[in-house]
Amino acid sequence: MSSTNFSSLPLKKALLENIESIGYQEMTPIQAQSLPAILQNKDIIAQGKTGSGKTVAFGLGLLNKLDVKRFCIQSLVLCPTRELADQVAKEIRKLARTIHNIKVLTLCGGLPMGPQIGSLLHGAHIIVGTPGRIEDHLKKNRLDLSNVNLLVLDEADRMLEMGFQPSLDTVLEHIPAQRQTLLFSATFPDQIQEIAKKITQDPVMAKVEAAHDQSIIAQHFYSVPFSQRIDAMHMFLQNQQPESCVIFCNMKKDTLEVTEQLTQLGFNALCLNGDLEQRDREQMLVCFTNKSANILVATDVAARGLDIEALDLVINYQLSHDPEVHVHRVGRTGRAGSKGMAVSFFDEKDGSKLVALEDYTKQTIIEETLPSATLNYDTPRKATMVTIRIDAGKKQKVRAGDILGALTGNDGINGKSVGKINLFDLYAYVAVEKSALKLALKKLTQGKIKGRNFRAWQVKL
């Protein structure tokens, strides 16, 4: 068994001495799995959440690789928010304090350009920044990344979630193809996997078992008369308190009825069916995927092909007519490292559907008795975010970084309070925490984006 002590690593003497003085001895799992490969100049794809020690992992890697005598930008660390960039830069400076003359520079949106331009004129070894602001400096030829030999993408999933893909593409065009790439992400949706394939070469996968256990979907089947399904569903929602739940119905009229009933019970429920106009459909999906609503009630036709994954709970209000569709429905639940749950209601008319499903899945369906629980009529779990619509989009050349900068700059809201940013041709949506809504609206309506004033308002659900 290999040692997990930092002293076992082939690090520069000054770094090892500093690590010891800080009090770092044993590596965390993410460090133990990634650092040896990083120090061998290999590309890394790693799952790492806040607190996992990933910053120390890539921080030691880039500092060990750095040639202080070459005064040019050798490492670039991209982060989704200014707050994270500041934390990363602070940690790198702490790790580098026994190595003289290392210059770390942060370049983030929401801050004045002037001081950053001045700092760039004096040069740097390491740049830590947000994709949008890095892109701005590149377009003005203020930033030379031609000597970068190590690129770090920190919280890559959040970067893409916030709409930084175009800015990221631009930044990648300015960095040498022959480089070391370290990608850290808390989750690995398809979009992250595609990017990882494009930007890494023969990467080493750093998988911490606790965070990478395969999702286990617990399926439960209950015989519930149609007239009692609202109450049964209410009980599951109250007991499970899901952050995100999709309820599947077979008919449009049922989606409307279920949504209305849940709304009356105090849930943040949205309805998605084939009768919706495209713009309304887009808005519904934006508000659900950015956590402005907990529950989406949908037909299979409306939900087909949608980017809705990693749900806490799926409820089949009615069994699907097609067993393949049923498997697709329940496959949307579950998260890496936690269990997913799927609840299906049926009655005596659904015998043939149950037989077809057993044949298709090669598994025996066991009917369960509904949990005996008194309905809890306390306030249901509410969504944590609200959505703001902005009358500006891609046609106005607005980017996610511009919106983030407008929200967080000059005593704005904390970057951690900003959620998903969705850009369309003529408008954009941004999710913010409810507590930050008032200030966020003020910043967007009274401030400027791209030097212009745009209308912005809360989307009422």
MINU-705390 format. One record per residue (C-alpha): residue in one letter; residue number from 1; y, z, x. Coordinates in steps of 0.05 Angstrom, whole numbers, plus 32768, in hexadecimal, padded with zeros to 4 digits. Layout:
residues N
(node 'A', NUM, (Y, Z, X)) ...
end
This chain:
residues 461
(node 'M', 1, (8000, 8000, 8000)) (node 'S', 2, (8043, 7FEB, 801D)) (node 'S', 3, (8079, 801F, 8029)) (node 'T', 4, (80B2, 8026, 7FF8)) (node 'N', 5, (80DF, 8048, 802A)) (node 'F', 6, (811D, 8022, 803F)) (node 'S', 7, (810D, 8032, 8088)) (node 'S', 8, (80D1, 8002, 8083)) (node 'L', 9, (80FF, 7FC7, 8078)) (node 'P', 10, (8118, 7F99, 80B0)) (node 'L', 11, (8161, 7FAA, 80A2)) (node 'K', 12, (819A, 7FAC, 80D5)) (node 'K', 13, (819F, 7FF0, 80F7)) (node 'A', 14, (81E5, 7FFC, 80DB)) (node 'L', 15, (81CC, 7FF0, 8094)) (node 'L', 16, (8190, 801E, 809C)) (node 'E', 17, (81BD, 8055, 80B7)) (node 'N', 18, (81ED, 804E, 807D)) (node 'I', 19, (81B5, 804E, 8049)) (node 'E', 20, (819B, 808F, 8067)) (node 'S', 21, (81E1, 80AF, 8066)) (node 'I', 22, (81EA, 809B, 801D)) (node 'G', 23, (81A8, 80BC, 800C)) (node 'Y', 24, (817F, 807E, 7FF9)) (node 'Q', 25, (8137, 8088, 8010)) (node 'E', 26, (8103, 806C, 7FE0)) (node 'M', 27, (810D, 8028, 7FC2)) (node 'T', 28, (810D, 801E, 7F77)) (node 'P', 29, (80D7, 7FEF, 7F5C)) (node 'I', 30, (8107, 7FB4, 7F58)) (node 'Q', 31, (811E, 7FC1, 7F9F)) (node 'A', 32, (80D7, 7FC9, 7FBA)) (node 'Q', 33, (80C1, 7F87, 7F9A)) (node 'S', 34, (80FE, 7F5D, 7FAB)) (node 'L', 35, (811C, 7F77, 7FED)) (node 'P', 36, (80E4, 7F62, 801D)) (node 'A', 37, (80E7, 7F1B, 8002)) (node 'I', 38, (8133, 7F1A, 8002)) (node 'L', 39, (8133, 7F2F, 804B)) (node 'Q', 40, (8104, 7EF4, 8059)) (node 'N', 41, (8139, 7EC5, 803C)) (node 'K', 42, (810F, 7EB5, 7FFF)) (node 'D', 43, (812A, 7EA6, 7FBA)) (node 'I', 44, (8120, 7EDC, 7F86)) (node 'I', 45, (811B, 7EDE, 7F3A)) (node 'A', 46, (811B, 7F27, 7F24)) (node 'Q', 47, (8120, 7F4E, 7EE5)) (node 'G', 48, (8153, 7F85, 7EF0)) (node 'K', 49, (817C, 7FAE, 7EBF)) (node 'T', 50, (81B6, 7FDC, 7ECC)) (node 'G', 51, (819D, 8018, 7EF3)) (node 'S', 52, (8160, 7FF4, 7F11)) (node 'G', 53, (817F, 7FF1, 7F56)) (node 'K', 54, (8187, 7FA6, 7F58)) (node 'T', 55, (81CE, 7FA9, 7F76)) (node 'V', 56, (81B3, 7FCE, 7FB3)) (node 'A', 57, (817B, 7F9B, 7FB8)) (node 'F', 58, (81A7, 7F5E, 7FBC)) (node 'G', 59, (81E0, 7F84, 7FDE)) (node 'L', 60, (81B4, 7F96, 8019)) (node 'G', 61, (8199, 7F50, 801B)) (node 'L', 62, (81DC, 7F2E, 8020)) (node 'L', 63, (81F8, 7F61, 8052)) (node 'N', 64, (81BB, 7F5A, 807F)) (node 'K', 65, (81C3, 7F0E, 807D)) (node 'L', 66, (820E, 7F0E, 8089)) (node 'D', 67, (822C, 7EF7, 80CB)) (node 'V', 68, (826C, 7F20, 80D0)) (node 'K', 69, (8287, 7EF5, 8109)) (node 'R', 70, (8288, 7EB7, 80DB)) (node 'F', 71, (82C5, 7EC4, 80B1)) (node 'C', 72, (82B4, 7E9A, 8075)) (node 'I', 73, (8296, 7EA5, 8030)) (node 'Q', 74, (824B, 7EAD, 803C)) (node 'S', 75, (8234, 7ED1, 7FFC)) (node 'L', 76, (8248, 7EC7, 7FB3)) (node 'V', 77, (8235, 7EF9, 7F7D)) (node 'L', 78, (8241, 7EE3, 7F35)) (node 'C', 79, (8246, 7F17, 7EFE)) (node 'P', 80, (8254, 7F10, 7EB3)) (node 'T', 81, (828D, 7F43, 7EAE)) (node 'R', 82, (82C5, 7F5E, 7ED8)) (node 'E', 83, (82AA, 7FA5, 7ED2)) (node 'L', 84, (8266, 7F92, 7EEE)) (node 'A', 85, (8287, 7F69, 7F26)) (node 'D', 86, (82B1, 7FA6, 7F39)) (node 'Q', 87, (8273, 7FD3, 7F3A)) (node 'V', 88, (824D, 7FA1, 7F65)) (node 'A', 89, (8286, 7F98, 7F96)) (node 'K', 90, (828D, 7FE4, 7F9B)) (node 'E', 91, (8242, 7FEC, 7FAA)) (node 'I', 92, (8243, 7FB4, 7FDE)) (node 'R', 93, (827F, 7FD5, 8002)) (node 'K', 94, (825A, 8017, 8002)) (node 'L', 95, (821C, 7FF7, 8020)) (node 'A', 96, (8247, 7FD3, 8054)) (node 'R', 97, (8271, 800E, 806B)) (node 'T', 98, (824F, 8013, 80B0)) (node 'I', 99, (8259, 7FC8, 80BD)) (node 'H', 100, (82A0, 7FBB, 80D4)) (node 'N', 101, (82CF, 7F84, 80BC)) (node 'I', 102, (82A8, 7F6E, 807F)) (node 'K', 103, (82D5, 7F54, 8048)) (node 'V', 104, (82BE, 7F55, 7FFF)) (node 'L', 105, (82EB, 7F34, 7FCC)) (node 'T', 106, (82E6, 7F37, 7F80)) (node 'L', 107, (82FD, 7EFC, 7F56)) (node 'C', 108, (82FB, 7F0A, 7F0B)) (node 'G', 109, (831D, 7EF1, 7ECC)) (node 'G', 110, (834E, 7F1D, 7EA6)) (node 'L', 111, (8375, 7F2C, 7EE6)) (node 'P', 112, (83B3, 7F0A, 7F02)) (node 'M', 113, (83A6, 7ECD, 7F2E)) (node 'G', 114, (83DC, 7EDC, 7F61)) (node 'P', 115, (83BB, 7F15, 7F87)) (node 'Q', 116, (8378, 7EF0, 7F87)) (node 'I', 117, (8399, 7EB2, 7FA5)) (node 'G', 118, (83B9, 7EDD, 7FDA)) (node 'S', 119, (8377, 7EFF, 7FEB)) (node 'L', 120, (8353, 7EBC, 7FF0)) (node 'L', 121, (8386, 7EA4, 8023)) (node 'H', 122, (836F, 7EDE, 804F)) (node 'G', 123, (8326, 7ECB, 8048)) (node 'A', 124, (82E7, 7EF2, 8037)) (node 'H', 125, (829D, 7EF9, 8049)) (node 'I', 126, (8283, 7F0A, 8003)) (node 'I', 127, (829E, 7EF5, 7FBF)) (node 'V', 128, (828B, 7F1C, 7F80)) (node 'G', 129, (82A6, 7EFE, 7F40)) (node 'T', 130, (829F, 7EE2, 7EFA)) (node 'P', 131, (828B, 7E98, 7EF1)) (node 'G', 132, (82CA, 7E85, 7ECB)) (node 'R', 133, (82FB, 7E9F, 7EFF)) (node 'I', 134, (82D3, 7E83, 7F39)) (node 'E', 135, (82D4, 7E40, 7F16)) (node 'D', 136, (8320, 7E45, 7F0E)) (node 'H', 137, (832A, 7E50, 7F59)) (node 'L', 138, (82FA, 7E18, 7F6A)) (node 'K', 139, (831F, 7DE6, 7F3E)) (node 'K', 140, (8360, 7DF8, 7F61)) (node 'N', 141, (833F, 7DF0, 7FA6)) (node 'R', 142, (834E, 7E38, 7FB7)) (node 'L', 143, (8306, 7E4B, 7FC5)) (node 'D', 144, (82D6, 7E2D, 7FF9)) (node 'L', 145, (828D, 7E3C, 7FEA)) (node 'S', 146, (8271, 7E09, 801B)) (node 'N', 147, (8257, 7E3F, 804A)) (node 'V', 148, (8234, 7E69, 8015)) (node 'N', 149, (81EC, 7E76, 8029)) (node 'L', 150, (81DB, 7EAB, 7FF5)) (node 'L', 151, (81E9, 7EA8, 7FAA)) (node 'V', 152, (81DC, 7EE2, 7F7B)) (node 'L', 153, (81DC, 7EDC, 7F2F)) (node 'D', 154, (81E0, 7F23, 7F13)) (node 'E', 155, (81D0, 7F2E, 7EC9)) (node 'A', 156, (81C4, 7EE3, 7EC2)) (node 'D', 157, (81AF, 7EE9, 7E79)) (node 'R', 158, (81F0, 7F0A, 7E66)) (node 'M', 159, (8217, 7ED5, 7E8B)) (node 'L', 160, (81F6, 7E9E, 7E62)) (node 'E', 161, (81FB, 7EC8, 7E22)) (node 'M', 162, (8246, 7ECC, 7E2C)) (node 'G', 163, (824B, 7E80, 7E33)) (node 'F', 164, (8254, 7E78, 7E7F)) (node 'Q', 165, (8222, 7E40, 7E87)) (node 'P', 166, (8257, 7E09, 7E93)) (node 'S', 167, (827D, 7E33, 7EC5)) (node 'L', 168, (823D, 7E45, 7EE8)) (node 'D', 169, (822A, 7DFC, 7EEE)) (node 'T', 170, (826E, 7DED, 7F0E)) (node 'V', 171, (8267, 7E26, 7F40)) (node 'L', 172, (8221, 7E0E, 7F54)) (node 'E', 173, (823C, 7DC9, 7F64)) (node 'H', 174, (8269, 7DE8, 7F9A)) (node 'I', 175, (8232, 7E0F, 7FBD)) (node 'P', 176, (8202, 7DF1, 7FF0)) (node 'A', 177, (81BD, 7DE0, 7FD4)) (node 'Q', 178, (819E, 7DFF, 8012)) (node 'R', 179, (81A9, 7E48, 8004)) (node 'Q', 180, (8186, 7E87, 7FEF)) (node 'T', 181, (818A, 7E97, 7FA4)) (node 'L', 182, (817E, 7EDA, 7F84)) (node 'L', 183, (817C, 7EDB, 7F37)) (node 'F', 184, (817B, 7F1E, 7F13)) (node 'S', 185, (8174, 7F20, 7EC7)) (node 'A', 186, (8161, 7F56, 7E95)) (node 'T', 187, (813E, 7F23, 7E68)) (node 'F', 188, (8120, 7EDF, 7E74)) (node 'P', 189, (812D, 7EB1, 7E38)) (node 'D', 190, (811E, 7E66, 7E3F)) (node 'Q', 191, (8165, 7E57, 7E56)) (node 'I', 192, (815F, 7E87, 7E91)) (node 'Q', 193, (811B, 7E6B, 7EA4)) (node 'E', 194, (8137, 7E24, 7EA5)) (node 'I', 195, (8172, 7E38, 7ED1)) (node 'A', 196, (8144, 7E5F, 7F00)) (node 'K', 197, (8119, 7E21, 7F0A)) (node 'K', 198, (8157, 7DF7, 7F1B)) (node 'I', 199, (817A, 7E26, 7F4B)) (node 'T', 200, (8141, 7E48, 7F71)) (node 'Q', 201, (810C, 7E2D, 7FA1)) (node 'D', 202, (80C6, 7E4D, 7FA2)) (node 'P', 203, (80E2, 7E8F, 7F88)) (node 'V', 204, (80C0, 7ED2, 7F8E)) (node 'M', 205, (80BA, 7EF4, 7F4B)) (node 'A', 206, (80CC, 7F3E, 7F4B)) (node 'K', 207, (80AD, 7F5C, 7F0D)) (node 'V', 208, (80B3, 7FA6, 7EFF)) (node 'E', 209, (8077, 7FB5, 7ED2)) (node 'A', 210, (809D, 7FE6, 7EA6)) (node 'A', 211, (80CF, 7FB1, 7E94)) (node 'H', 212, (809E, 7F76, 7E91)) (node 'D', 213, (8065, 7F8D, 7E65)) (node 'Q', 214, (8055, 7F55, 7E35)) (node 'S', 215, (806F, 7F60, 7DF0)) (node 'I', 216, (803B, 7F7B, 7DC0)) (node 'I', 217, (8046, 7F65, 7D79)) (node 'A', 218, (802B, 7F98, 7D47)) (node 'Q', 219, (801B, 7F73, 7D06)) (node 'H', 220, (8016, 7F99, 7CC5)) (node 'F', 221, (7FFF, 7F7C, 7C82)) (node 'Y', 222, (800E, 7F9F, 7C40)) (node 'S', 223, (7FFB, 7F8D, 7BF9)) (node 'V', 224, (803D, 7F96, 7BD4)) (node 'P', 225, (804C, 7F7B, 7B8E)) (node 'F', 226, (8088, 7F4C, 7B8F)) (node 'S', 227, (80B2, 7F7B, 7B64)) (node 'Q', 228, (80AA, 7FB4, 7B98)) (node 'R', 229, (80B9, 7F8D, 7BD8)) (node 'I', 230, (8103, 7F9E, 7BDC)) (node 'D', 231, (80F2, 7FE8, 7BDC)) (node 'A', 232, (80BA, 7FDE, 7C0F)) (node 'M', 233, (80E8, 7FB5, 7C3C)) (node 'H', 234, (8120, 7FE9, 7C35)) (node 'M', 235, (80EF, 801F, 7C4C)) (node 'F', 236, (80DB, 7FF8, 7C8B)) (node 'L', 237, (8123, 7FE8, 7C9C)) (node 'Q', 238, (8137, 8030, 7C96)) (node 'N', 239, (80FB, 804A, 7CBD)) (node 'Q', 240, (80FF, 8017, 7CF5)) (node 'Q', 241, (814B, 8012, 7CFA)) (node 'P', 242, (8147, 7FCD, 7D1B)) (node 'E', 243, (8181, 7FB1, 7D43)) (node 'S', 244, (816B, 7F6B, 7D30)) (node 'C', 245, (813C, 7F57, 7CF8)) (node 'V', 246, (812B, 7F15, 7CD6)) (node 'I', 247, (810E, 7F16, 7C90)) (node 'F', 248, (80E9, 7ED5, 7C7D)) (node 'C', 249, (80E6, 7EBC, 7C36)) (node 'N', 250, (80C5, 7E7C, 7C1D)) (node 'M', 251, (80FB, 7E6A, 7BE9)) (node 'K', 252, (8146, 7E64, 7BED)) (node 'K', 253, (8150, 7E8D, 7BAE)) (node 'D', 254, (812A, 7EC6, 7BCD)) (node 'T', 255, (8156, 7EC6, 7C0C)) (node 'L', 256, (8193, 7ECD, 7BDE)) (node 'E', 257, (8174, 7F05, 7BB5)) (node 'V', 258, (815A, 7F2C, 7BF2)) (node 'T', 259, (819D, 7F26, 7C16)) (node 'E', 260, (81C4, 7F3E, 7BD9)) (node 'Q', 261, (8195, 7F7A, 7BCF)) (node 'L', 262, (8199, 7F8E, 7C18)) (node 'T', 263, (81E5, 7F88, 7C19)) (node 'Q', 264, (81E9, 7FB6, 7BDC)) (node 'L', 265, (81BE, 7FE8, 7C02)) (node 'G', 266, (81F1, 7FE7, 7C3A)) (node 'F', 267, (81CF, 7FBA, 7C6E)) (node 'N', 268, (81F3, 7F85, 7C97)) (node 'A', 269, (81C9, 7F4B, 7C7C)) (node 'L', 270, (81D6, 7F01, 7C82)) (node 'C', 271, (81B5, 7EC8, 7C5B)) (node 'L', 272, (819F, 7E87, 7C7B)) (node 'N', 273, (8182, 7E4F, 7C52)) (node 'G', 274, (8185, 7E03, 7C4B)) (node 'D', 275, (81C0, 7E04, 7C1B)) (node 'L', 276, (81F2, 7E1B, 7C4F)) (node 'E', 277, (8225, 7DEB, 7C6D)) (node 'Q', 278, (821B, 7DE1, 7CB8)) (node 'R', 279, (825A, 7E08, 7CCA)) (node 'D', 280, (8245, 7E44, 7C9F)) (node 'R', 281, (81FF, 7E40, 7CBC)) (node 'E', 282, (821B, 7E42, 7D03)) (node 'Q', 283, (8247, 7E7D, 7CF1)) (node 'M', 284, (820D, 7EA4, 7CD2)) (node 'L', 285, (81E2, 7E99, 7D10)) (node 'V', 286, (821A, 7EAB, 7D40)) (node 'C', 287, (8226, 7EEC, 7D1C)) (node 'F', 288, (81DD, 7EFE, 7D1B)) (node 'T', 289, (81CC, 7EEC, 7D63)) (node 'N', 290, (820A, 7F10, 7D7E)) (node 'K', 291, (81F7, 7F51, 7D59)) (node 'S', 292, (822E, 7F4F, 7D24)) (node 'A', 293, (81F7, 7F54, 7CF0)) (node 'N', 294, (81B3, 7F77, 7CF4)) (node 'I', 295, (818C, 7F4E, 7CC2)) (node 'L', 296, (8183, 7F04, 7CB5)) (node 'V', 297, (815F, 7EEE, 7C76)) (node 'A', 298, (8147, 7EA7, 7C7E)) (node 'T', 299, (8118, 7E70, 7C68)) (node 'D', 300, (80EA, 7E4F, 7C9A)) (node 'V', 301, (810F, 7E0D, 7C93)) (node 'A', 302, (8152, 7E2E, 7CA3)) (node 'A', 303, (8135, 7E56, 7CDD)) (node 'R', 304, (810F, 7E1D, 7CFE)) (node 'G', 305, (8124, 7E10, 7D45)) (node 'L', 306, (8156, 7E49, 7D47)) (node 'D', 307, (8162, 7E70, 7D87)) (node 'I', 308, (814E, 7EB3, 7D69)) (node 'E', 309, (8120, 7EDB, 7D96)) (node 'A', 310, (810E, 7F22, 7DA9)) (node 'L', 311, (8116, 7F41, 7D64)) (node 'D', 312, (8105, 7F89, 7D57)) (node 'L', 313, (80E6, 7F7A, 7D14)) (node 'V', 314, (80CF, 7F3E, 7CEB)) (node 'I', 315, (80C0, 7F47, 7CA2)) (node 'N', 316, (809A, 7F12, 7C7B)) (node 'Y', 317, (80B4, 7F1E, 7C35)) (node 'Q', 318, (8081, 7EEA, 7C21)) (node 'L', 319, (8047, 7ECE, 7C49)) (node 'S', 320, (8053, 7E88, 7C63)) (node 'H', 321, (802B, 7E4F, 7C45)) (node 'D', 322, (801A, 7E38, 7C8C)) (node 'P', 323, (7FF6, 7E67, 7CBD)) (node 'E', 324, (8017, 7E45, 7CF8)) (node 'V', 325, (805C, 7E55, 7CDB)) (node 'H', 326, (8046, 7E9E, 7CD2)) (node 'V', 327, (8034, 7EA3, 7D1C)) (node 'H', 328, (8077, 7E84, 7D2E)) (node 'R', 329, (809B, 7EB6, 7D02)) (node 'V', 330, (807B, 7EF4, 7D1F)) (node 'G', 331, (8080, 7ED8, 7D66)) (node 'R', 332, (80CB, 7EE3, 7D64)) (node 'T', 333, (80C4, 7F2E, 7D66)) (node 'G', 334, (80B8, 7F5A, 7DA3)) (node 'R', 335, (80DF, 7F64, 7DE3)) (node 'A', 336, (80C9, 7F68, 7E2B)) (node 'G', 337, (80B2, 7FAE, 7E37)) (node 'S', 338, (80AF, 7FC3, 7DEE)) (node 'K', 339, (8086, 7FB7, 7DAF)) (node 'G', 340, (8099, 7F86, 7D79)) (node 'M', 341, (8088, 7F92, 7D30)) (node 'A', 342, (8079, 7F61, 7CF8)) (node 'V', 343, (8070, 7F77, 7CB0)) (node 'S', 344, (8051, 7F48, 7C7D)) (node 'F', 345, (804E, 7F52, 7C31)) (node 'F', 346, (801A, 7F30, 7C05)) (node 'D', 347, (7FF9, 7F37, 7BC1)) (node 'E', 348, (7FB9, 7F20, 7B9D)) (node 'K', 349, (7FD3, 7ED8, 7B9A)) (node 'D', 350, (7FD4, 7ED2, 7BE6)) (node 'G', 351, (7F89, 7ED4, 7BF2)) (node 'S', 352, (7F84, 7E8C, 7C0B)) (node 'K', 353, (7FC0, 7E97, 7C3A)) (node 'L', 354, (7FA0, 7ED4, 7C59)) (node 'V', 355, (7F5E, 7EAF, 7C64)) (node 'A', 356, (7F83, 7E74, 7C84)) (node 'L', 357, (7FA9, 7EA3, 7CB1)) (node 'E', 358, (7F69, 7EC7, 7CC7)) (node 'D', 359, (7F48, 7E84, 7CD6)) (node 'Y', 360, (7F85, 7E6C, 7CFE)) (node 'T', 361, (7F8F, 7EAB, 7D27)) (node 'K', 362, (7F44, 7EBD, 7D2E)) (node 'Q', 363, (7F58, 7F04, 7D1B)) (node 'T', 364, (7F45, 7F30, 7CE0)) (node 'I', 365, (7F7F, 7F46, 7CB5)) (node 'I', 366, (7F7C, 7F8E, 7CA1)) (node 'E', 367, (7FA1, 7FA3, 7C62)) (node 'E', 368, (7FC8, 7FE3, 7C6E)) (node 'T', 369, (7FE3, 8016, 7C3D)) (node 'L', 370, (802F, 801B, 7C3A)) (node 'P', 371, (8048, 8058, 7C60)) (node 'S', 372, (8055, 8090, 7C30)) (node 'A', 373, (809E, 809D, 7C3A)) (node 'T', 374, (80D8, 80AE, 7C0D)) (node 'L', 375, (810E, 8079, 7C10)) (node 'N', 376, (8145, 8090, 7C3D)) (node 'Y', 377, (8187, 807D, 7C1D)) (node 'D', 378, (81B1, 8094, 7C57)) (node 'T', 379, (81E1, 8061, 7C75)) (node 'P', 380, (81B7, 8029, 7C94)) (node 'R', 381, (81C0, 8016, 7CDD)) (node 'K', 382, (81FE, 7FEC, 7CE4)) (node 'A', 383, (820C, 7FB3, 7D14)) (node 'T', 384, (822F, 7FC8, 7D54)) (node 'M', 385, (8258, 7F89, 7D5C)) (node 'V', 386, (828B, 7F60, 7D34)) (node 'T', 387, (829B, 7F17, 7D3C)) (node 'I', 388, (82DF, 7EF8, 7D49)) (node 'R', 389, (82EB, 7EAE, 7D3D)) (node 'I', 390, (831E, 7E8A, 7D68)) (node 'D', 391, (833D, 7E47, 7D55)) (node 'A', 392, (8330, 7E28, 7D99)) (node 'G', 393, (82F2, 7E0A, 7DB8)) (node 'K', 394, (82D7, 7DD8, 7DE9)) (node 'K', 395, (8308, 7DA1, 7DD3)) (node 'Q', 396, (8341, 7DCF, 7DE8)) (node 'K', 397, (831C, 7DD9, 7E2B)) (node 'V', 398, (8312, 7E23, 7E1B)) (node 'R', 399, (82D9, 7E45, 7E41)) (node 'A', 400, (82B5, 7E86, 7E39)) (node 'G', 401, (82DA, 7EA1, 7E76)) (node 'D', 402, (831D, 7E92, 7E56)) (node 'I', 403, (830B, 7EBB, 7E18)) (node 'L', 404, (82EF, 7EF4, 7E42)) (node 'G', 405, (832D, 7EF5, 7E6D)) (node 'A', 406, (835B, 7EF6, 7E30)) (node 'L', 407, (8335, 7F31, 7E14)) (node 'T', 408, (832F, 7F5B, 7E53)) (node 'G', 409, (836F, 7F4B, 7E7A)) (node 'N', 410, (83AF, 7F76, 7E7B)) (node 'D', 411, (8395, 7FB7, 7E5C)) (node 'G', 412, (8364, 7F91, 7E30)) (node 'I', 413, (8320, 7FA7, 7E18)) (node 'N', 414, (82E8, 7FBA, 7E47)) (node 'G', 415, (82BB, 7F7F, 7E5A)) (node 'K', 416, (827F, 7FA8, 7E44)) (node 'S', 417, (829B, 7FA5, 7DFD)) (node 'V', 418, (8297, 7F58, 7DFC)) (node 'G', 419, (8257, 7F3A, 7DE2)) (node 'K', 420, (823F, 7EF3, 7DD9)) (node 'I', 421, (8272, 7EBA, 7DDC)) (node 'N', 422, (8261, 7E7A, 7DB6)) (node 'L', 423, (828A, 7E3B, 7DC3)) (node 'F', 424, (828D, 7E00, 7D93)) (node 'D', 425, (82B8, 7DC2, 7D95)) (node 'L', 426, (82F4, 7DDC, 7D6D)) (node 'Y', 427, (82E8, 7E27, 7D69)) (node 'A', 428, (82C6, 7E61, 7D8B)) (node 'Y', 429, (82A6, 7EA4, 7D79)) (node 'V', 430, (82A6, 7EE3, 7DA2)) (node 'A', 431, (8283, 7F24, 7D91)) (node 'V', 432, (82A4, 7F66, 7DA2)) (node 'E', 433, (8291, 7FAE, 7D95)) (node 'K', 434, (82AD, 7FC9, 7D54)) (node 'S', 435, (82D7, 7FFD, 7D78)) (node 'A', 436, (82F9, 7FC6, 7DA0)) (node 'L', 437, (8309, 7F98, 7D65)) (node 'K', 438, (8352, 7FAB, 7D5A)) (node 'L', 439, (8366, 7FA4, 7DA3)) (node 'A', 440, (833C, 7F65, 7DAA)) (node 'L', 441, (8360, 7F43, 7D70)) (node 'K', 442, (83A3, 7F58, 7D8C)) (node 'K', 443, (8392, 7F3B, 7DD0)) (node 'L', 444, (837B, 7EF9, 7DB3)) (node 'T', 445, (83B2, 7EF0, 7D7F)) (node 'Q', 446, (83ED, 7F08, 7DA9)) (node 'G', 447, (83D4, 7EF0, 7DEC)) (node 'K', 448, (83C5, 7EAA, 7E06)) (node 'I', 449, (8387, 7E83, 7E16)) (node 'K', 450, (8392, 7E49, 7E46)) (node 'G', 451, (83DC, 7E56, 7E3F)) (node 'R', 452, (83DB, 7E4B, 7DF4)) (node 'N', 453, (83DB, 7E76, 7DB6)) (node 'F', 454, (839F, 7E6E, 7D87)) (node 'R', 455, (838E, 7E8E, 7D44)) (node 'A', 456, (8357, 7EC2, 7D45)) (node 'W', 457, (8339, 7EEC, 7D0E)) (node 'Q', 458, (82FD, 7F17, 7CFD)) (node 'V', 459, (82C4, 7EF3, 7CDB)) (node 'K', 460, (82B6, 7F18, 7C9A)) (node 'L', 461, (826C, 7F1C, 7C89)) 
end
